Amino acid sequence: MATINLMCVHCESEKVVKCSLHPDTGKQRYLCKECGRRFVNGYTWRANDPTIKALIISMSHNGSGTRDIERVLKVARQTVSNTFKKKPQK
Ligand SMILES: [Zn+2]
């Protein structure tokens, strides 16, 4: 039996279980037992990937503009501005 070591993309916990299939992409969704959030392993759209959001924040702190971030990370400009508008998660 093949095992994959998955970590929660939100809290990096290893207590994840299979949850359901994503309604649009049909990909396996996983549920984190630690923080209760769901995630997909290997996002279809880069904009949904939490690591991209973290990169957007980090690049903006280092002086990159919206258009720079759009070009480097290959996400839509709207994704970049939506990330800034969202409230920080606690
Ligand atoms: Zn988690």
PDB file of the backbone (N, CA, C, O) and the ligand in Angstrom, with CONECT records:
HET     ZN  A 101       1
ATOM      1  N   MET A   1       0.841  -1.198   0.000  1.00  0.00           N
ATOM      2  CA  MET A   1       0.000   0.000   0.000  1.00  0.00           C
ATOM      3  C   MET A   1       0.875   1.247   0.000  1.00  0.00           C
ATOM      4  O   MET A   1       1.828   1.362   0.770  1.00  0.00           O
ATOM      5  N   ALA A   2       0.531   2.158  -0.868  1.00  0.00           N
ATOM      6  CA  ALA A   2       1.310   3.398  -0.954  1.00  0.00           C
ATOM      7  C   ALA A   2       0.820   4.394   0.085  1.00  0.00           C
ATOM      8  O   ALA A   2      -0.380   4.596   0.266  1.00  0.00           O
ATOM      9  N   THR A   3       1.751   4.990   0.741  1.00  0.00           N
ATOM     10  CA  THR A   3       1.366   6.031   1.701  1.00  0.00           C
ATOM     11  C   THR A   3       1.994   7.352   1.284  1.00  0.00           C
ATOM     12  O   THR A   3       3.129   7.395   0.809  1.00  0.00           O
ATOM     13  N   ILE A   4       1.248   8.414   1.465  1.00  0.00           N
ATOM     14  CA  ILE A   4       1.762   9.748   1.172  1.00  0.00           C
ATOM     15  C   ILE A   4       1.750  10.518   2.486  1.00  0.00           C
ATOM     16  O   ILE A   4       0.757  10.511   3.214  1.00  0.00           O
ATOM     17  N   ASN A   5       2.849  11.173   2.774  1.00  0.00           N
ATOM     18  CA  ASN A   5       2.872  12.021   3.959  1.00  0.00           C
ATOM     19  C   ASN A   5       2.385  13.407   3.572  1.00  0.00           C
ATOM     20  O   ASN A   5       3.076  14.159   2.885  1.00  0.00           O
ATOM     21  N   LEU A   6       1.188  13.725   4.026  1.00  0.00           N
ATOM     22  CA  LEU A   6       0.602  15.021   3.703  1.00  0.00           C
ATOM     23  C   LEU A   6       0.640  15.908   4.938  1.00  0.00           C
ATOM     24  O   LEU A   6       0.468  15.453   6.069  1.00  0.00           O
ATOM     25  N   MET A   7       0.870  17.180   4.682  1.00  0.00           N
ATOM     26  CA  MET A   7       0.822  18.152   5.766  1.00  0.00           C
ATOM     27  C   MET A   7      -0.267  19.153   5.443  1.00  0.00           C
ATOM     28  O   MET A   7      -0.472  19.507   4.282  1.00  0.00           O
ATOM     29  N   CYS A   8      -0.966  19.608   6.473  1.00  0.00           N
ATOM     30  CA  CYS A   8      -1.981  20.639   6.280  1.00  0.00           C
ATOM     31  C   CYS A   8      -1.304  21.898   5.746  1.00  0.00           C
ATOM     32  O   CYS A   8      -0.291  22.338   6.289  1.00  0.00           O
ATOM     33  N   VAL A   9      -1.868  22.485   4.672  1.00  0.00           N
ATOM     34  CA  VAL A   9      -1.252  23.673   4.094  1.00  0.00           C
ATOM     35  C   VAL A   9      -1.483  24.906   4.957  1.00  0.00           C
ATOM     36  O   VAL A   9      -0.833  25.935   4.772  1.00  0.00           O
ATOM     37  N   HIS A  10      -2.427  24.793   5.915  1.00  0.00           N
ATOM     38  CA  HIS A  10      -2.750  25.947   6.753  1.00  0.00           C
ATOM     39  C   HIS A  10      -1.937  25.948   8.046  1.00  0.00           C
ATOM     40  O   HIS A  10      -1.395  26.983   8.434  1.00  0.00           O
ATOM     41  N   CYS A  11      -1.848  24.782   8.723  1.00  0.00           N
ATOM     42  CA  CYS A  11      -1.161  24.760  10.026  1.00  0.00           C
ATOM     43  C   CYS A  11       0.004  23.763  10.064  1.00  0.00           C
ATOM     44  O   CYS A  11       0.642  23.609  11.105  1.00  0.00           O
ATOM     45  N   GLU A  12       0.289  23.085   8.947  1.00  0.00           N
ATOM     46  CA  GLU A  12       1.389  22.135   8.826  1.00  0.00           C
ATOM     47  C   GLU A  12       1.273  20.934   9.759  1.00  0.00           C
ATOM     48  O   GLU A  12       2.277  20.294  10.073  1.00  0.00           O
ATOM     49  N   SER A  13       0.061  20.625  10.201  1.00  0.00           N
ATOM     50  CA  SER A  13      -0.160  19.436  11.009  1.00  0.00           C
ATOM     51  C   SER A  13      -0.163  18.204  10.094  1.00  0.00           C
ATOM     52  O   SER A  13      -0.509  18.302   8.916  1.00  0.00           O
ATOM     53  N   GLU A  14       0.223  17.054  10.639  1.00  0.00           N
ATOM     54  CA  GLU A  14       0.192  15.834   9.821  1.00  0.00           C
ATOM     55  C   GLU A  14      -1.072  15.023  10.079  1.00  0.00           C
ATOM     56  O   GLU A  14      -1.245  13.950   9.500  1.00  0.00           O
ATOM     57  N   LYS A  15      -1.952  15.516  10.934  1.00  0.00           N
ATOM     58  CA  LYS A  15      -3.199  14.807  11.239  1.00  0.00           C
ATOM     59  C   LYS A  15      -4.251  15.152  10.201  1.00  0.00           C
ATOM     60  O   LYS A  15      -5.192  15.893  10.483  1.00  0.00           O
ATOM     61  N   VAL A  16      -4.086  14.606   8.980  1.00  0.00           N
ATOM     62  CA  VAL A  16      -5.045  14.879   7.909  1.00  0.00           C
ATOM     63  C   VAL A  16      -5.713  13.580   7.476  1.00  0.00           C
ATOM     64  O   VAL A  16      -5.091  12.517   7.475  1.00  0.00           O
ATOM     65  N   VAL A  17      -6.980  13.678   7.111  1.00  0.00           N
ATOM     66  CA  VAL A  17      -7.735  12.518   6.630  1.00  0.00           C
ATOM     67  C   VAL A  17      -8.382  12.881   5.302  1.00  0.00           C
ATOM     68  O   VAL A  17      -8.614  14.052   5.000  1.00  0.00           O
ATOM     69  N   LYS A  18      -8.670  11.833   4.507  1.00  0.00           N
ATOM     70  CA  LYS A  18      -9.388  12.058   3.260  1.00  0.00           C
ATOM     71  C   LYS A  18     -10.776  12.556   3.599  1.00  0.00           C
ATOM     72  O   LYS A  18     -11.382  12.102   4.570  1.00  0.00           O
ATOM     73  N   CYS A  19     -11.280  13.474   2.816  1.00  0.00           N
ATOM     74  CA  CYS A  19     -12.542  14.106   3.184  1.00  0.00           C
ATOM     75  C   CYS A  19     -13.613  13.885   2.121  1.00  0.00           C
ATOM     76  O   CYS A  19     -14.588  13.174   2.365  1.00  0.00           O
ATOM     77  N   SER A  20     -13.445  14.473   0.970  1.00  0.00           N
ATOM     78  CA  SER A  20     -14.444  14.345  -0.094  1.00  0.00           C
ATOM     79  C   SER A  20     -13.752  14.711  -1.400  1.00  0.00           C
ATOM     80  O   SER A  20     -12.553  14.990  -1.414  1.00  0.00           O
ATOM     81  N   LEU A  21     -14.490  14.710  -2.473  1.00  0.00           N
ATOM     82  CA  LEU A  21     -13.917  15.149  -3.743  1.00  0.00           C
ATOM     83  C   LEU A  21     -14.335  16.593  -3.992  1.00  0.00           C
ATOM     84  O   LEU A  21     -15.439  17.013  -3.645  1.00  0.00           O
ATOM     85  N   HIS A  22     -13.417  17.342  -4.605  1.00  0.00           N
ATOM     86  CA  HIS A  22     -13.735  18.733  -4.916  1.00  0.00           C
ATOM     87  C   HIS A  22     -14.847  18.748  -5.967  1.00  0.00           C
ATOM     88  O   HIS A  22     -14.734  18.060  -6.982  1.00  0.00           O
ATOM     89  N   PRO A  23     -15.927  19.522  -5.747  1.00  0.00           N
ATOM     90  CA  PRO A  23     -17.061  19.491  -6.665  1.00  0.00           C
ATOM     91  C   PRO A  23     -16.728  19.928  -8.088  1.00  0.00           C
ATOM     92  O   PRO A  23     -17.356  19.445  -9.030  1.00  0.00           O
ATOM     93  N   ASP A  24     -15.769  20.818  -8.276  1.00  0.00           N
ATOM     94  CA  ASP A  24     -15.455  21.296  -9.622  1.00  0.00           C
ATOM     95  C   ASP A  24     -14.352  20.483 -10.290  1.00  0.00           C
ATOM     96  O   ASP A  24     -14.471  20.126 -11.462  1.00  0.00           O
ATOM     97  N   THR A  25     -13.290  20.190  -9.563  1.00  0.00           N
ATOM     98  CA  THR A  25     -12.136  19.552 -10.191  1.00  0.00           C
ATOM     99  C   THR A  25     -12.121  18.041  -9.999  1.00  0.00           C
ATOM    100  O   THR A  25     -11.391  17.344 -10.704  1.00  0.00           O
ATOM    101  N   GLY A  26     -12.918  17.512  -9.050  1.00  0.00           N
ATOM    102  CA  GLY A  26     -12.929  16.078  -8.784  1.00  0.00           C
ATOM    103  C   GLY A  26     -11.686  15.580  -8.074  1.00  0.00           C
ATOM    104  O   GLY A  26     -11.455  14.374  -7.986  1.00  0.00           O
ATOM    105  N   LYS A  27     -10.878  16.513  -7.564  1.00  0.00           N
ATOM    106  CA  LYS A  27      -9.662  16.113  -6.853  1.00  0.00           C
ATOM    107  C   LYS A  27      -9.992  15.749  -5.414  1.00  0.00           C
ATOM    108  O   LYS A  27     -10.978  16.222  -4.848  1.00  0.00           O
ATOM    109  N   GLN A  28      -9.150  14.897  -4.832  1.00  0.00           N
ATOM    110  CA  GLN A  28      -9.342  14.485  -3.447  1.00  0.00           C
ATOM    111  C   GLN A  28      -9.114  15.666  -2.510  1.00  0.00           C
ATOM    112  O   GLN A  28      -8.098  16.357  -2.580  1.00  0.00           O
ATOM    113  N   ARG A  29     -10.092  15.873  -1.630  1.00  0.00           N
ATOM    114  CA  ARG A  29      -9.916  16.908  -0.624  1.00  0.00           C
ATOM    115  C   ARG A  29      -9.542  16.254   0.699  1.00  0.00           C
ATOM    116  O   ARG A  29      -9.954  15.131   0.988  1.00  0.00           O
ATOM    117  N   TYR A  30      -8.772  16.955   1.481  1.00  0.00           N
ATOM    118  CA  TYR A  30      -8.339  16.437   2.773  1.00  0.00           C
ATOM    119  C   TYR A  30      -8.811  17.382   3.869  1.00  0.00           C
ATOM    120  O   TYR A  30      -8.914  18.594   3.680  1.00  0.00           O
ATOM    121  N   LEU A  31      -9.094  16.779   5.027  1.00  0.00           N
ATOM    122  CA  LEU A  31      -9.539  17.555   6.179  1.00  0.00           C
ATOM    123  C   LEU A  31      -8.452  17.488   7.235  1.00  0.00           C
ATOM    124  O   LEU A  31      -7.936  16.412   7.537  1.00  0.00           O
ATOM    125  N   CYS A  32      -8.106  18.628   7.792  1.00  0.00           N
ATOM    126  CA  CYS A  32      -7.108  18.679   8.859  1.00  0.00           C
ATOM    127  C   CYS A  32      -7.821  18.510  10.188  1.00  0.00           C
ATOM    128  O   CYS A  32      -8.750  19.254  10.503  1.00  0.00           O
ATOM    129  N   LYS A  33      -7.380  17.520  10.972  1.00  0.00           N
ATOM    130  CA  LYS A  33      -7.997  17.262  12.275  1.00  0.00           C
ATOM    131  C   LYS A  33      -7.571  18.320  13.293  1.00  0.00           C
ATOM    132  O   LYS A  33      -8.223  18.513  14.319  1.00  0.00           O
ATOM    133  N   GLU A  34      -6.467  18.999  12.989  1.00  0.00           N
ATOM    134  CA  GLU A  34      -5.927  19.984  13.928  1.00  0.00           C
ATOM    135  C   GLU A  34      -6.675  21.316  13.832  1.00  0.00           C
ATOM    136  O   GLU A  34      -7.156  21.833  14.840  1.00  0.00           O
ATOM    137  N   CYS A  35      -6.773  21.873  12.616  1.00  0.00           N
ATOM    138  CA  CYS A  35      -7.385  23.194  12.476  1.00  0.00           C
ATOM    139  C   CYS A  35      -8.779  23.110  11.846  1.00  0.00           C
ATOM    140  O   CYS A  35      -9.482  24.119  11.774  1.00  0.00           O
ATOM    141  N   GLY A  36      -9.190  21.917  11.387  1.00  0.00           N
ATOM    142  CA  GLY A  36     -10.544  21.755  10.870  1.00  0.00           C
ATOM    143  C   GLY A  36     -10.752  22.317   9.472  1.00  0.00           C
ATOM    144  O   GLY A  36     -11.891  22.394   9.013  1.00  0.00           O
ATOM    145  N   ARG A  37      -9.670  22.719   8.771  1.00  0.00           N
ATOM    146  CA  ARG A  37      -9.825  23.286   7.436  1.00  0.00           C
ATOM    147  C   ARG A  37      -9.555  22.219   6.381  1.00  0.00           C
ATOM    148  O   ARG A  37      -8.864  21.232   6.634  1.00  0.00           O
ATOM    149  N   ARG A  38     -10.119  22.440   5.189  1.00  0.00           N
ATOM    150  CA  ARG A  38      -9.949  21.487   4.095  1.00  0.00           C
ATOM    151  C   ARG A  38      -8.964  22.038   3.085  1.00  0.00           C
ATOM    152  O   ARG A  38      -8.821  23.252   2.934  1.00  0.00           O
ATOM    153  N   PHE A  39      -8.286  21.135   2.397  1.00  0.00           N
ATOM    154  CA  PHE A  39      -7.369  21.570   1.343  1.00  0.00           C
ATOM    155  C   PHE A  39      -7.228  20.467   0.308  1.00  0.00           C
ATOM    156  O   PHE A  39      -7.615  19.323   0.549  1.00  0.00           O
ATOM    157  N   VAL A  40      -6.675  20.816  -0.840  1.00  0.00           N
ATOM    158  CA  VAL A  40      -6.433  19.887  -1.944  1.00  0.00           C
ATOM    159  C   VAL A  40      -4.925  19.749  -2.099  1.00  0.00           C
ATOM    160  O   VAL A  40      -4.196  20.734  -1.981  1.00  0.00           O
ATOM    161  N   ASN A  41      -4.458  18.543  -2.361  1.00  0.00           N
ATOM    162  CA  ASN A  41      -3.033  18.335  -2.622  1.00  0.00           C
ATOM    163  C   ASN A  41      -2.787  18.573  -4.095  1.00  0.00           C
ATOM    164  O   ASN A  41      -3.207  17.766  -4.926  1.00  0.00           O
ATOM    165  N   GLY A  42      -2.115  19.663  -4.442  1.00  0.00           N
ATOM    166  CA  GLY A  42      -1.868  19.992  -5.847  1.00  0.00           C
ATOM    167  C   GLY A  42      -3.018  20.784  -6.424  1.00  0.00           C
ATOM    168  O   GLY A  42      -3.893  20.226  -7.086  1.00  0.00           O
ATOM    169  N   TYR A  43      -3.022  22.077  -6.178  1.00  0.00           N
ATOM    170  CA  TYR A  43      -4.134  22.920  -6.610  1.00  0.00           C
ATOM    171  C   TYR A  43      -4.156  23.077  -8.132  1.00  0.00           C
ATOM    172  O   TYR A  43      -3.104  23.202  -8.759  1.00  0.00           O
ATOM    173  N   THR A  44      -5.353  23.071  -8.726  1.00  0.00           N
ATOM    174  CA  THR A  44      -5.498  23.281 -10.159  1.00  0.00           C
ATOM    175  C   THR A  44      -5.221  24.739 -10.500  1.00  0.00           C
ATOM    176  O   THR A  44      -4.535  25.042 -11.477  1.00  0.00           O
ATOM    177  N   TRP A  45      -5.763  25.636  -9.682  1.00  0.00           N
ATOM    178  CA  TRP A  45      -5.559  27.061  -9.903  1.00  0.00           C
ATOM    179  C   TRP A  45      -4.579  27.571  -8.863  1.00  0.00           C
ATOM    180  O   TRP A  45      -4.791  27.436  -7.658  1.00  0.00           O
ATOM    181  N   ARG A  46      -3.499  28.162  -9.360  1.00  0.00           N
ATOM    182  CA  ARG A  46      -2.435  28.627  -8.466  1.00  0.00           C
ATOM    183  C   ARG A  46      -2.952  29.623  -7.448  1.00  0.00           C
ATOM    184  O   ARG A  46      -2.440  29.693  -6.330  1.00  0.00           O
ATOM    185  N   ALA A  47      -3.968  30.398  -7.825  1.00  0.00           N
ATOM    186  CA  ALA A  47      -4.480  31.431  -6.929  1.00  0.00           C
ATOM    187  C   ALA A  47      -5.081  30.841  -5.659  1.00  0.00           C
ATOM    188  O   ALA A  47      -5.144  31.527  -4.639  1.00  0.00           O
ATOM    189  N   ASN A  48      -5.526  29.576  -5.698  1.00  0.00           N
ATOM    190  CA  ASN A  48      -6.126  28.959  -4.508  1.00  0.00           C
ATOM    191  C   ASN A  48      -5.080  28.431  -3.542  1.00  0.00           C
ATOM    192  O   ASN A  48      -5.390  28.119  -2.392  1.00  0.00           O
ATOM    193  N   ASP A  49      -3.853  28.332  -4.002  1.00  0.00           N
ATOM    194  CA  ASP A  49      -2.809  27.732  -3.189  1.00  0.00           C
ATOM    195  C   ASP A  49      -2.358  28.707  -2.094  1.00  0.00           C
ATOM    196  O   ASP A  49      -1.919  29.816  -2.398  1.00  0.00           O
ATOM    197  N   PRO A  50      -2.462  28.302  -0.827  1.00  0.00           N
ATOM    198  CA  PRO A  50      -2.080  29.221   0.258  1.00  0.00           C
ATOM    199  C   PRO A  50      -0.625  29.658   0.197  1.00  0.00           C
ATOM    200  O   PRO A  50      -0.292  30.742   0.676  1.00  0.00           O
ATOM    201  N   THR A  51       0.259  28.832  -0.386  1.00  0.00           N
ATOM    202  CA  THR A  51       1.662  29.250  -0.450  1.00  0.00           C
ATOM    203  C   THR A  51       1.835  30.432  -1.406  1.00  0.00           C
ATOM    204  O   THR A  51       2.720  31.266  -1.211  1.00  0.00           O
ATOM    205  N   ILE A  52       0.978  30.506  -2.453  1.00  0.00           N
ATOM    206  CA  ILE A  52       1.023  31.651  -3.368  1.00  0.00           C
ATOM    207  C   ILE A  52       0.598  32.917  -2.625  1.00  0.00           C
ATOM    208  O   ILE A  52       1.181  33.984  -2.816  1.00  0.00           O
ATOM    209  N   LYS A  53      -0.425  32.786  -1.774  1.00  0.00           N
ATOM    210  CA  LYS A  53      -0.893  33.954  -1.006  1.00  0.00           C
ATOM    211  C   LYS A  53       0.220  34.463  -0.089  1.00  0.00           C
ATOM    212  O   LYS A  53       0.429  35.668   0.052  1.00  0.00           O
ATOM    213  N   ALA A  54       0.930  33.511   0.533  1.00  0.00           N
ATOM    214  CA  ALA A  54       2.024  33.903   1.423  1.00  0.00           C
ATOM    215  C   ALA A  54       3.121  34.605   0.631  1.00  0.00           C
ATOM    216  O   ALA A  54       3.726  35.562   1.113  1.00  0.00           O
ATOM    217  N   LEU A  55       3.380  34.123  -0.597  1.00  0.00           N
ATOM    218  CA  LEU A  55       4.396  34.761  -1.446  1.00  0.00           C
ATOM    219  C   LEU A  55       3.969  36.170  -1.852  1.00  0.00           C
ATOM    220  O   LEU A  55       4.796  37.080  -1.910  1.00  0.00           O
ATOM    221  N   ILE A  56       2.666  36.349  -2.133  1.00  0.00           N
ATOM    222  CA  ILE A  56       2.160  37.672  -2.516  1.00  0.00           C
ATOM    223  C   ILE A  56       2.413  38.671  -1.383  1.00  0.00           C
ATOM    224  O   ILE A  56       2.890  39.782  -1.616  1.00  0.00           O
ATOM    225  N   ILE A  57       2.084  38.255  -0.145  1.00  0.00           N
ATOM    226  CA  ILE A  57       2.286  39.126   1.020  1.00  0.00           C
ATOM    227  C   ILE A  57       3.778  39.427   1.187  1.00  0.00           C
ATOM    228  O   ILE A  57       4.173  40.573   1.400  1.00  0.00           O
ATOM    229  N   SER A  58       4.594  38.378   1.085  1.00  0.00           N
ATOM    230  CA  SER A  58       6.026  38.552   1.294  1.00  0.00           C
ATOM    231  C   SER A  58       6.646  39.464   0.225  1.00  0.00           C
ATOM    232  O   SER A  58       7.492  40.301   0.539  1.00  0.00           O
ATOM    233  N   MET A  59       6.220  39.298  -1.053  1.00  0.00           N
ATOM    234  CA  MET A  59       6.768  40.144  -2.118  1.00  0.00           C
ATOM    235  C   MET A  59       6.348  41.591  -1.945  1.00  0.00           C
ATOM    236  O   MET A  59       7.125  42.504  -2.224  1.00  0.00           O
ATOM    237  N   SER A  60       5.104  41.809  -1.480  1.00  0.00           N
ATOM    238  CA  SER A  60       4.652  43.191  -1.313  1.00  0.00           C
ATOM    239  C   SER A  60       5.407  43.871  -0.168  1.00  0.00           C
ATOM    240  O   SER A  60       5.662  45.074  -0.214  1.00  0.00           O
ATOM    241  N   HIS A  61       5.764  43.089   0.860  1.00  0.00           N
ATOM    242  CA  HIS A  61       6.554  43.649   1.959  1.00  0.00           C
ATOM    243  C   HIS A  61       7.956  44.017   1.510  1.00  0.00           C
ATOM    244  O   HIS A  61       8.610  44.872   2.107  1.00  0.00           O
ATOM    245  N   ASN A  62       8.411  43.355   0.443  1.00  0.00           N
ATOM    246  CA  ASN A  62       9.746  43.628  -0.070  1.00  0.00           C
ATOM    247  C   ASN A  62       9.750  44.616  -1.231  1.00  0.00           C
ATOM    248  O   ASN A  62      10.738  44.732  -1.956  1.00  0.00           O
ATOM    249  N   GLY A  63       8.649  45.317  -1.395  1.00  0.00           N
ATOM    250  CA  GLY A  63       8.632  46.420  -2.341  1.00  0.00           C
ATOM    251  C   GLY A  63       8.138  46.107  -3.736  1.00  0.00           C
ATOM    252  O   GLY A  63       8.229  46.966  -4.613  1.00  0.00           O
ATOM    253  N   SER A  64       7.617  44.910  -3.983  1.00  0.00           N
ATOM    254  CA  SER A  64       7.100  44.603  -5.319  1.00  0.00           C
ATOM    255  C   SER A  64       5.691  45.168  -5.470  1.00  0.00           C
ATOM    256  O   SER A  64       4.886  45.119  -4.539  1.00  0.00           O
ATOM    257  N   GLY A  65       5.408  45.699  -6.642  1.00  0.00           N
ATOM    258  CA  GLY A  65       4.077  46.212  -6.916  1.00  0.00           C
ATOM    259  C   GLY A  65       3.155  45.107  -7.391  1.00  0.00           C
ATOM    260  O   GLY A  65       3.590  43.981  -7.635  1.00  0.00           O
ATOM    261  N   THR A  66       1.871  45.437  -7.521  1.00  0.00           N
ATOM    262  CA  THR A  66       0.872  44.461  -7.956  1.00  0.00           C
ATOM    263  C   THR A  66       1.253  43.831  -9.294  1.00  0.00           C
ATOM    264  O   THR A  66       1.140  42.619  -9.473  1.00  0.00           O
ATOM    265  N   ARG A  67       1.709  44.674 -10.242  1.00  0.00           N
ATOM    266  CA  ARG A  67       2.047  44.152 -11.569  1.00  0.00           C
ATOM    267  C   ARG A  67       3.294  43.286 -11.548  1.00  0.00           C
ATOM    268  O   ARG A  67       3.390  42.321 -12.306  1.00  0.00           O
ATOM    269  N   ASP A  68       4.264  43.621 -10.677  1.00  0.00           N
ATOM    270  CA  ASP A  68       5.457  42.774 -10.526  1.00  0.00           C
ATOM    271  C   ASP A  68       5.047  41.383 -10.060  1.00  0.00           C
ATOM    272  O   ASP A  68       5.479  40.369 -10.608  1.00  0.00           O
ATOM    273  N   ILE A  69       4.194  41.364  -9.021  1.00  0.00           N
ATOM    274  CA  ILE A  69       3.778  40.098  -8.416  1.00  0.00           C
ATOM    275  C   ILE A  69       3.007  39.266  -9.440  1.00  0.00           C
ATOM    276  O   ILE A  69       3.205  38.055  -9.546  1.00  0.00           O
ATOM    277  N   GLU A  70       2.126  39.931 -10.194  1.00  0.00           N
ATOM    278  CA  GLU A  70       1.339  39.254 -11.234  1.00  0.00           C
ATOM    279  C   GLU A  70       2.262  38.548 -12.233  1.00  0.00           C
ATOM    280  O   GLU A  70       2.039  37.394 -12.598  1.00  0.00           O
ATOM    281  N   ARG A  71       3.305  39.269 -12.666  1.00  0.00           N
ATOM    282  CA  ARG A  71       4.224  38.755 -13.670  1.00  0.00           C
ATOM    283  C   ARG A  71       5.052  37.597 -13.126  1.00  0.00           C
ATOM    284  O   ARG A  71       5.223  36.581 -13.800  1.00  0.00           O
ATOM    285  N   VAL A  72       5.569  37.748 -11.899  1.00  0.00           N
ATOM    286  CA  VAL A  72       6.489  36.743 -11.355  1.00  0.00           C
ATOM    287  C   VAL A  72       5.741  35.468 -10.946  1.00  0.00           C
ATOM    288  O   VAL A  72       6.195  34.363 -11.243  1.00  0.00           O
ATOM    289  N   LEU A  73       4.598  35.618 -10.267  1.00  0.00           N
ATOM    290  CA  LEU A  73       3.896  34.433  -9.755  1.00  0.00           C
ATOM    291  C   LEU A  73       2.906  33.858 -10.754  1.00  0.00           C
ATOM    292  O   LEU A  73       2.358  32.780 -10.522  1.00  0.00           O
ATOM    293  N   LYS A  74       2.665  34.552 -11.859  1.00  0.00           N
ATOM    294  CA  LYS A  74       1.721  34.115 -12.895  1.00  0.00           C
ATOM    295  C   LYS A  74       0.314  33.923 -12.334  1.00  0.00           C
ATOM    296  O   LYS A  74      -0.332  32.906 -12.586  1.00  0.00           O
ATOM    297  N   VAL A  75      -0.150  34.906 -11.576  1.00  0.00           N
ATOM    298  CA  VAL A  75      -1.538  34.925 -11.112  1.00  0.00           C
ATOM    299  C   VAL A  75      -2.164  36.222 -11.616  1.00  0.00           C
ATOM    300  O   VAL A  75      -1.456  37.145 -12.020  1.00  0.00           O
ATOM    301  N   ALA A  76      -3.491  36.289 -11.591  1.00  0.00           N
ATOM    302  CA  ALA A  76      -4.181  37.477 -12.070  1.00  0.00           C
ATOM    303  C   ALA A  76      -3.964  38.640 -11.103  1.00  0.00           C
ATOM    304  O   ALA A  76      -3.790  38.446  -9.900  1.00  0.00           O
ATOM    305  N   ARG A  77      -3.979  39.847 -11.658  1.00  0.00           N
ATOM    306  CA  ARG A  77      -3.825  41.043 -10.828  1.00  0.00           C
ATOM    307  C   ARG A  77      -4.938  41.106  -9.771  1.00  0.00           C
ATOM    308  O   ARG A  77      -4.729  41.573  -8.651  1.00  0.00           O
ATOM    309  N   GLN A  78      -6.119  40.626 -10.159  1.00  0.00           N
ATOM    310  CA  GLN A  78      -7.249  40.623  -9.232  1.00  0.00           C
ATOM    311  C   GLN A  78      -6.967  39.713  -8.028  1.00  0.00           C
ATOM    312  O   GLN A  78      -7.375  40.021  -6.908  1.00  0.00           O
ATOM    313  N   THR A  79      -6.278  38.608  -8.257  1.00  0.00           N
ATOM    314  CA  THR A  79      -5.913  37.708  -7.154  1.00  0.00           C
ATOM    315  C   THR A  79      -5.022  38.436  -6.158  1.00  0.00           C
ATOM    316  O   THR A  79      -5.173  38.295  -4.945  1.00  0.00           O
ATOM    317  N   VAL A  80      -4.080  39.226  -6.701  1.00  0.00           N
ATOM    318  CA  VAL A  80      -3.150  39.955  -5.844  1.00  0.00           C
ATOM    319  C   VAL A  80      -3.921  40.972  -4.993  1.00  0.00           C
ATOM    320  O   VAL A  80      -3.716  41.063  -3.783  1.00  0.00           O
ATOM    321  N   SER A  81      -4.804  41.730  -5.639  1.00  0.00           N
ATOM    322  CA  SER A  81      -5.515  42.755  -4.864  1.00  0.00           C
ATOM    323  C   SER A  81      -6.530  42.123  -3.912  1.00  0.00           C
ATOM    324  O   SER A  81      -6.785  42.671  -2.840  1.00  0.00           O
ATOM    325  N   ASN A  82      -7.116  40.972  -4.286  1.00  0.00           N
ATOM    326  CA  ASN A  82      -8.026  40.279  -3.360  1.00  0.00           C
ATOM    327  C   ASN A  82      -7.292  39.802  -2.115  1.00  0.00           C
ATOM    328  O   ASN A  82      -7.841  39.824  -1.013  1.00  0.00           O
ATOM    329  N   THR A  83      -6.042  39.369  -2.299  1.00  0.00           N
ATOM    330  CA  THR A  83      -5.249  38.899  -1.158  1.00  0.00           C
ATOM    331  C   THR A  83      -5.016  40.043  -0.165  1.00  0.00           C
ATOM    332  O   THR A  83      -5.039  39.834   1.048  1.00  0.00           O
ATOM    333  N   PHE A  84      -4.792  41.254  -0.691  1.00  0.00           N
ATOM    334  CA  PHE A  84      -4.575  42.398   0.209  1.00  0.00           C
ATOM    335  C   PHE A  84      -5.854  42.792   0.929  1.00  0.00           C
ATOM    336  O   PHE A  84      -5.816  43.260   2.067  1.00  0.00           O
ATOM    337  N   LYS A  85      -6.994  42.601   0.258  1.00  0.00           N
ATOM    338  CA  LYS A  85      -8.264  43.043   0.847  1.00  0.00           C
ATOM    339  C   LYS A  85      -8.771  42.098   1.924  1.00  0.00           C
ATOM    340  O   LYS A  85      -9.528  42.502   2.807  1.00  0.00           O
ATOM    341  N   LYS A  86      -8.344  40.815   1.847  1.00  0.00           N
ATOM    342  CA  LYS A  86      -8.833  39.823   2.811  1.00  0.00           C
ATOM    343  C   LYS A  86      -8.294  40.130   4.196  1.00  0.00           C
ATOM    344  O   LYS A  86      -7.173  40.609   4.366  1.00  0.00           O
ATOM    345  N   LYS A  87      -9.136  39.834   5.186  1.00  0.00           N
ATOM    346  CA  LYS A  87      -8.717  40.011   6.565  1.00  0.00           C
ATOM    347  C   LYS A  87      -7.700  38.945   6.928  1.00  0.00           C
ATOM    348  O   LYS A  87      -7.804  37.817   6.445  1.00  0.00           O
ATOM    349  N   PRO A  88      -6.719  39.266   7.765  1.00  0.00           N
ATOM    350  CA  PRO A  88      -5.765  38.238   8.175  1.00  0.00           C
ATOM    351  C   PRO A  88      -6.477  37.146   8.969  1.00  0.00           C
ATOM    352  O   PRO A  88      -7.358  37.429   9.780  1.00  0.00           O
ATOM    353  N   GLN A  89      -6.074  35.869   8.720  1.00  0.00           N
ATOM    354  CA  GLN A  89      -6.703  34.761   9.433  1.00  0.00           C
ATOM    355  C   GLN A  89      -6.060  34.582  10.795  1.00  0.00           C
ATOM    356  O   GLN A  89      -4.844  34.697  10.948  1.00  0.00           O
ATOM    357  N   LYS A  90      -6.910  34.294  11.794  1.00  0.00           N
ATOM    358  CA  LYS A  90      -6.386  34.152  13.161  1.00  0.00           C
ATOM    359  C   LYS A  90      -6.161  32.697  13.503  1.00  0.00           C
ATOM    360  O   LYS A  90      -5.724  32.383  14.610  1.00  0.00           O
TER     361      LYS A  90
HETATM  362 ZN    ZN A 101      -4.499  22.346   9.703  1.00  0.00          ZN2+
END
